[in-house]
Amino acid sequence: MEEKKKKFAVPHVYILLFALIAICSILTYIIPAGTYDMMMVGDREVVNASTFQNVDSTPVTLMQFLTAVPRGMADPAAAQIIFFIFIVGGTMAVIQETNAIEAGMGRLIKAMKNASILIIPIVMIFFSICGSVFGMAEETIPFIPIFVSLCLAMGFDSMTGTAIVFCGAGAGFAGAFMNPFTVQVAQGIAELPLLSQMGFRIIMYVCFVALAIFFVMRYALKIKRNPQISPMHAFDQTREDTVNLEDLPSFGWKEKSILIIFVLSIILLVFGVVKWGWYMNEIAALFLGMSFIVAIIARMGFNNYANVLGKGMADIASGALVVGFARGILVVMTDGQILHTILHAAAEGLSKLPSMISAVGMYIFQCLLNFIVPSGSGQAAVSIPIMAPLGDLVGVTRQTATIAFQLGDGISNIFTPTSGYFMAGLAIAKIPWSKWAKWILPLIGLEYLLGAIFVVIAQAMQLGPF
């Protein structure tokens, strides 16, 4: 009997990231080292676009390559995300142990009966507003297991539950009209009036969110009709975090109290982010405190609480550590001093093109740069000081340059394996990156095309004020 040909298997995300680290390490032997001086704009350190200079090459050694991942994990920004993910994962495990969310959701689904499909656009619009208004990203993680369970109970799949959260918040983030981490940071660095051209951005926001909702609802209805076509069907049948509508857990005062605590914590999270500028440390503290209260209400006991918390952290360890692997790419590029050289070369190339092509070129460059620097504010700090004055030289308005940055930065955040919070969310949802990437690629392609259209329109309008 002839052996069946083996199908190509998408490499594990760790292997993909190791390969990227290796490629970037090799490039440090090929690309000349260079650097920009840094300067302060307000309270943010950014590059000084007029100060690029070549420096002595510092190619990455074998030891630097091998230590890139542990150094990436130890990097303060990455470590903060990693431990944030651990605490949120442990807290959600504590809440799930009480069955309060399962009991409450089950009764909600029964009450909605045949109108359950309406949950998808309603919830996606909510998350898109959060993504647009306060840059919701890491904050999506606690919602993933909730909507996975909810969608499984409604006859959809775990892909739908994860997409409701990620695609909703992601569309709002990419097409944001006031995101402080992208729109406001970029406009501030480009010296544009803050929140200028909001009307244009609101149109972008509506188009991106409508596209995402259409894509997710179309898929969800297909799964409803034929669950076997889901790439997650086999695994979803083995999940323990599903809701059996015919045998729901009790929903007494304990469960109701836990749900009230959970809802109040989410409200406090949103208020803290918007009003007090909370970030991951404060949000992690909020969830840890919530887990204490939930454990007390559920009479969980000290040791049982600790065991459940630890198991929740262990379950998402693989996804959380992806953040360190991804950070390793930036570590070797910094060691070899080639990131600024790449930025300078892109600016030089774009400066020789007609204005319309330059605008699209800026957008493409920002899209590619996001795979290396997935932080919105971080990408703005290194690219906008170069792209904004470059636009002045080639006839691209600074407003168009910030539009190109915003879209290029936002679209791939729920696709690239270098996006830490996204990979952590997939880990919590227990969805392999390869399956998610294959599923979402058509939407990402459509969003890239939509983004290019808006960049062209902005440039054609000479979107201003300058």
C-alpha positions in Angstrom: 0.0 0.0 0.0 1.3 3.4 -1.0 1.9 5.8 1.8 -0.4 8.8 1.7 1.4 12.0 1.0 1.8 14.1 4.1 -0.1 17.4 4.0 2.0 20.5 4.6 1.7 21.4 8.3 1.9 25.1 9.3 4.8 25.4 11.7 4.1 26.0 15.4 4.1 29.7 16.3 7.3 29.2 18.3 9.0 27.9 15.2 7.8 30.8 13.1 9.1 33.3 15.6 12.4 31.4 16.0 12.7 31.6 12.2 12.0 35.4 12.2 14.6 35.9 14.9 17.1 33.9 12.9 16.4 35.8 9.7 16.7 39.2 11.5 20.0 38.0 13.0 21.4 37.1 9.6 20.3 40.5 8.3 22.5 42.2 10.8 25.4 40.8 8.8 24.0 42.2 5.6 22.2 45.5 6.4 24.5 48.4 7.5 24.1 49.5 11.0 22.5 52.9 11.5 20.8 55.1 14.1 18.7 58.2 14.6 19.2 60.4 17.6 16.2 60.5 19.9 14.3 63.6 21.1 11.4 64.3 23.4 8.0 65.3 22.0 5.9 66.1 25.0 6.5 63.2 27.3 7.3 60.7 24.6 10.8 59.8 23.2 10.8 59.7 19.4 13.4 59.6 16.6 14.8 62.9 15.2 14.2 62.4 11.4 17.1 64.6 10.4 19.9 62.8 12.3 20.3 59.4 10.7 23.9 58.3 10.6 25.6 55.0 9.8 27.6 53.5 12.7 30.0 50.6 13.1 28.2 47.3 12.5 27.4 45.1 15.5 26.2 41.9 13.9 24.3 39.5 16.2 26.5 36.8 17.7 25.4 33.2 18.3 25.0 33.9 22.0 22.9 37.0 21.3 20.7 35.0 19.0 20.3 32.2 21.6 19.6 34.7 24.4 17.1 36.8 22.3 14.1 34.9 23.6 15.0 35.1 27.3 16.0 38.7 26.9 12.7 39.3 25.2 10.8 37.8 28.0 12.8 39.8 30.6 12.2 43.1 28.7 10.0 45.2 31.0 7.3 45.8 28.4 7.0 42.1 27.4 7.2 40.9 31.0 4.4 43.2 32.0 2.2 41.7 29.3 3.2 38.1 30.1 2.3 38.4 33.8 -0.9 40.3 33.0 -1.9 37.3 30.8 -1.1 34.9 33.6 -3.2 36.7 36.2 -6.2 37.2 33.9 -6.0 33.5 32.9 -5.9 32.4 36.5 -8.8 34.8 37.5 -11.0 33.5 34.7 -10.4 29.9 35.8 -11.5 30.8 39.3 -14.7 32.4 37.9 -15.4 29.4 35.6 -14.9 27.0 38.5 -18.0 28.6 40.2 -20.2 27.9 37.0 -21.8 31.3 37.5 -21.2 32.5 34.0 -22.3 29.2 32.5 -25.6 29.3 34.5 -26.3 33.0 33.6 -25.4 32.6 29.9 -27.5 29.5 29.5 -30.6 31.3 30.8 -29.8 34.2 28.5 -29.6 32.0 25.5 -32.8 30.2 26.3 -34.6 33.6 26.7 -33.4 34.7 23.3 -34.3 31.5 21.5 -34.2 32.0 17.8 -32.9 35.5 18.0 -29.5 34.4 19.2 -27.8 35.5 16.0 -28.4 39.1 16.9 -25.9 38.8 19.8 -23.1 38.8 17.2 -23.6 42.3 15.7 -24.6 43.8 19.1 -21.6 42.5 20.9 -19.2 43.3 18.0 -20.4 46.9 17.9 -19.8 47.2 21.6 -16.2 45.8 21.3 -15.5 48.0 18.2 -16.5 51.1 20.2 -14.1 50.1 23.0 -11.4 49.5 20.4 -12.0 52.9 18.8 -12.5 55.0 22.0 -9.8 53.7 24.4 -7.8 51.3 22.2 -9.1 48.0 23.7 -6.6 45.3 23.0 -5.2 43.4 26.1 -8.5 44.1 27.8 -10.3 41.7 25.3 -8.6 38.6 26.8 -11.0 38.1 29.8 -14.0 38.0 27.4 -12.6 35.3 25.1 -13.6 32.2 27.2 -17.0 33.8 27.9 -18.0 34.2 24.3 -16.5 30.9 23.3 -18.8 29.1 25.8 -21.7 31.3 24.7 -21.3 30.6 21.0 -20.9 26.9 21.6 -24.2 26.9 23.5 -25.9 28.8 20.6 -24.8 26.2 18.0 -21.8 28.1 16.6 -18.2 27.2 17.3 -15.2 28.5 19.3 -13.9 30.3 16.2 -17.1 32.4 16.2 -16.8 33.2 19.9 -13.2 34.3 19.5 -14.0 36.3 16.4 -16.8 38.3 18.0 -14.3 39.7 20.5 -11.2 40.0 18.3 -12.8 41.1 15.0 -15.1 43.6 16.8 -12.3 45.2 18.8 -9.8 44.9 16.0 -12.0 46.6 13.5 -12.7 49.4 15.9 -9.0 49.7 16.7 -7.9 49.8 13.0 -10.6 52.3 12.0 -10.5 54.2 15.2 -11.8 57.8 15.4 -10.2 58.7 18.8 -7.9 55.8 19.9 -5.4 57.5 22.3 -2.6 55.0 21.5 -2.7 55.4 17.7 -4.8 58.4 16.5 -3.9 60.8 19.2 -0.2 59.8 19.6 0.4 60.0 15.8 -1.4 63.3 15.5 0.5 64.7 18.4 3.9 63.7 16.9 2.9 65.0 13.5 1.9 68.3 15.2 -1.7 68.0 13.9 -4.7 69.3 15.9 -5.7 66.4 18.1 -8.8 64.5 16.8 -8.8 66.5 13.6 -10.7 65.0 10.7 -12.8 62.9 13.0 -15.6 62.8 10.5 -13.4 61.0 7.9 -12.3 58.5 10.6 -15.9 57.8 11.7 -16.7 56.8 8.1 -13.6 54.5 8.1 -14.7 53.1 11.5 -18.3 52.3 10.2 -16.9 50.6 7.0 -14.4 48.5 8.9 -16.9 47.4 11.5 -19.6 46.6 8.9 -17.1 44.5 7.0 -16.1 42.6 10.1 -19.7 42.0 11.2 -20.7 40.7 7.8 -17.7 38.3 7.7 -18.3 36.9 11.1 -22.1 36.6 10.8 -21.8 34.9 7.4 -19.5 32.3 8.9 -21.6 31.8 12.0 -24.7 31.1 9.9 -22.8 28.5 7.9 -21.7 26.8 11.1 -25.2 26.9 12.4 -26.5 25.0 9.3 -23.5 22.6 9.2 -21.4 22.4 12.3 -19.1 19.8 10.7 -17.5 22.3 8.4 -15.9 24.2 11.4 -12.1 23.8 11.5 -12.6 23.5 15.3 -15.5 21.0 15.2 -13.6 17.9 16.4 -11.9 19.8 19.3 -15.0 21.7 20.3 -16.7 18.3 21.0 -14.1 17.6 23.6 -14.3 20.9 25.5 -15.2 21.0 29.1 -16.1 24.7 29.1 -19.4 24.3 27.2 -22.9 25.1 28.4 -25.5 22.3 28.4 -28.8 24.1 28.0 -30.8 21.1 29.1 -28.8 20.7 32.4 -27.8 24.1 33.6 -26.1 24.6 36.9 -28.1 26.2 39.7 -28.4 30.0 39.6 -28.9 31.1 43.2 -27.7 34.0 45.1 -24.0 33.0 45.0 -24.0 32.7 41.2 -25.9 36.0 40.8 -23.5 37.8 43.2 -20.5 36.5 41.3 -21.9 37.7 38.0 -22.7 41.1 39.6 -19.1 41.3 40.9 -17.8 40.4 37.4 -19.9 43.0 35.6 -19.0 45.7 38.1 -15.3 44.8 37.6 -15.6 45.2 33.8 -17.3 48.6 34.3 -14.5 49.6 36.7 -12.0 48.4 34.1 -13.4 50.6 31.4 -13.7 53.6 33.7 -10.2 53.1 35.0 -8.7 52.9 31.5 -10.5 56.0 30.2 -10.6 58.2 33.3 -7.5 57.2 35.3 -5.2 56.0 32.6 -5.0 52.4 33.9 -2.8 50.0 32.0 -1.9 46.3 32.5 -0.6 46.5 36.1 -3.7 48.2 37.4 -6.0 45.9 35.3 -4.2 42.8 36.5 -4.6 44.1 40.1 -8.3 44.6 39.5 -8.8 41.0 38.2 -6.7 39.5 41.1 -8.9 41.4 43.6 -12.0 40.1 41.8 -10.7 36.5 42.1 -10.4 37.0 45.9 -14.0 38.2 46.2 -15.3 35.5 43.9 -13.5 32.8 45.9 -14.9 34.1 49.2 -18.5 34.2 47.8 -18.1 30.7 46.4 -16.6 29.5 49.6 -13.8 28.0 47.6 -11.2 27.6 50.4 -7.6 28.8 50.4 -6.0 25.8 48.9 -8.6 25.1 46.3 -8.5 28.7 45.2 -4.7 28.5 44.8 -4.9 25.3 42.9 -7.6 26.6 40.5 -5.7 29.9 40.0 -2.4 28.0 39.3 -4.1 25.7 36.8 -5.6 28.6 35.0 -2.2 30.2 34.7 -0.7 26.9 33.5 -3.3 26.5 30.8 -2.3 29.7 29.1 1.4 29.6 29.7 2.2 28.5 26.1 0.3 31.5 24.7 1.6 34.0 27.2 5.2 33.1 26.5 4.7 33.9 22.8 5.1 37.5 23.9 8.7 36.9 24.8 9.4 35.0 21.6 8.0 37.9 19.6 10.0 40.5 21.5 13.1 38.6 20.6 12.8 39.9 17.0 13.1 43.5 18.2 15.9 42.5 20.5 18.2 41.2 17.7 17.3 44.1 15.5 18.3 46.5 18.3 21.5 44.5 18.9 22.4 44.7 15.2 21.2 48.4 15.0 19.3 47.7 11.7 15.8 48.9 12.6 16.6 52.6 12.0 18.5 51.7 8.8 15.4 50.0 7.5 13.3 53.0 8.4 15.7 55.3 6.7 15.9 53.2 3.5 12.1 53.1 3.3 11.9 56.9 3.6 14.6 57.3 1.0 12.8 55.0 -1.4 9.4 56.7 -0.9 10.9 60.2 -1.4 11.6 59.3 -5.1 7.9 58.3 -5.9 4.9 60.4 -7.0 2.8 61.6 -4.1 -0.1 59.2 -4.6 2.2 56.2 -4.9 4.2 57.5 -1.9 1.0 57.6 0.2 0.2 54.0 -0.7 3.9 53.1 -0.1 3.7 54.6 3.4 0.7 52.5 4.1 2.4 49.3 2.8 5.5 50.1 4.9 3.4 50.6 8.0 1.6 47.3 7.4 5.0 45.5 7.2 6.5 47.4 10.1 3.6 46.2 12.4 4.9 42.7 12.1 8.1 43.8 13.8 6.8 46.6 16.1 3.2 45.5 17.0 2.8 48.3 19.6 0.7 51.1 18.3 2.3 53.9 20.3 5.8 52.3 19.8 5.3 52.1 16.0 4.2 55.8 16.0 7.3 56.8 17.9 9.7 55.4 15.4 7.8 55.9 12.1 5.7 59.1 12.3 8.7 61.5 13.0 10.1 60.2 9.7 7.0 59.7 7.6 5.3 63.1 8.5 8.2 65.4 7.3 8.7 63.0 4.4 5.1 63.6 3.4 5.8 67.3 3.3 8.6 66.8 0.8 6.6 64.5 -1.6 3.2 66.1 -1.3 1.5 63.7 1.1 -0.4 65.5 3.8 0.5 64.7 7.4 -3.1 63.7 8.0 -2.8 61.1 5.3 0.5 59.9 6.8 -1.3 59.4 10.1 -4.2 57.6 8.4 -1.6 55.3 6.7 0.0 54.6 10.0 -3.2 54.0 11.9 -4.5 51.5 9.3 -1.2 49.8 8.8 -0.7 49.4 12.5 -4.2 48.2 13.4 -5.3 45.6 10.8 -2.8 42.8 11.4 -3.0 42.9 15.2 -5.4 40.0 15.2 -3.3 38.0 12.6 0.4 38.4 13.3 2.0 36.0 15.7 4.1 38.8 17.0 1.0 40.4 18.6 1.3 39.3 22.3 -2.3 39.9 23.5 -3.7 38.3 20.4 -1.7 35.1 20.8 -2.6 35.0 24.4 -6.3 35.2 23.5 -5.9 32.3 21.1 -4.3 30.3 23.8 -7.2 30.9 26.1 -9.6 30.0 23.3 -7.5 26.9 22.6 -7.4 27.7 18.9 -4.1 27.0 17.0 -2.7 30.0 15.3 -2.5 28.0 12.0 -6.3 27.4 12.0 -7.1 31.0 13.0 -4.7 32.4 10.3 -6.3 30.3 7.5 -9.8 31.3 8.7 -9.2 35.0 9.0 -6.9 35.6 6.1 -9.8 36.6 3.7 -11.0 39.2 6.1 -7.4 40.5 6.7 -7.0 40.8 2.9 -10.3 42.7 2.5 -9.4 45.0 5.3 -6.0 45.7 3.8 -7.7 46.5 0.5 -10.3 48.8 2.3 -7.4 50.5 4.1 -5.6 51.2 0.8 -8.8 52.7 -0.6 -9.1 55.1 2.3 -5.4 56.1 2.0 -5.9 56.9 -1.7 -9.1 58.9 -0.9 -7.4 60.8 1.8 -4.5 61.7 -0.5 -6.8 62.6 -3.4 -8.8 64.9 -1.0 -5.5 66.4 0.3 -6.9 65.6 3.8 -5.7 68.3 6.1 -5.4 70.7 7.7 -2.0 69.9 6.3 
